[in-house]
Amino acid sequence: MADPHAYRIAFIGNSFLWSYDRWSTSIPGIVEHRLKQNAKPGAQDRKFVVTPYIFPGSPIVAMAGYANVVLGETHAADLVVLNVATSNLFGMSGLSASATSEQIIAAEPSWTKQLTESLREADAALRKDGITLVVVTTPLPENISPAESLWNRLQSVDGQTTASFQIGDSMNRAVKQSGVAFLDGWSVFEAESRSPQHSALFGTQDIHFSPHGRAVLANALAAYLEQTKPWRK
């Protein structure tokens, strides 16, 4: 039986959401801990429960479809947080399952339209079931800096590439056009990468977030939720 005091947050993403980490240092784990820790007096009876749903290598349309068909129809959550990473664009309209940054930029008119429509459809379906949808966008390491994925860059036949935020700008515009509430994780990572002596945001050999990168994203998302308070709606 569901806990009537629980505010259930379903966190959907690919392997960037959860990879080689414990619950206490994972993105959903940090978000859950911070929301519980910062609950204001009088709200102690609300129990924040974050449940991750991991879809390795899946395009965003598949994850959005799962949210509105499965989570929505079963009323399994009060809030759905959907992570849209650059890698979630792979396999979308006009893109292969291993698209390069250049191919993503070239196919922008096609995948941005599909992204907007997919999120708009998911948002409408979830709203009918009383569920709020929030999107958080995030980059790949090479989108931020060649140094963020240094080992892969050294091994690559393409050599060092110049970081480009064009993908993030296009992704964020597509999300905005859907009308869905969202957190611009690209700006979060860019700001952190420009801070003096910042720690690596991604692994040098593994392209997933580093422990520091997970904490940066999780704290930014928790702060966003604490500010917007979707549980009051």
Buried (B, 14 or more C-beta within 10 A) or exposed (E): EEEEEEBBBBBBBBBBBBBEBEEEEBBBBBBBBBBBEEBEEEEEEBBBBBBBBBBEEBBBBBBBBBBBEEBBEEEBBBBBBBBBBBBBBBBBBBBEEEBEBEBBEEBBEEBBBBBBBBBBBBBBBBEEBEBBBBBBBBBBBBBBBBBBBBEBBEEEEEEEBEBBBEBBEBBBEBBBBBEBBBBBBBBBBBEBBEEEEEEBBBBBEBBBBBBBBBBBBBBBBBBBBEEBEBBEE
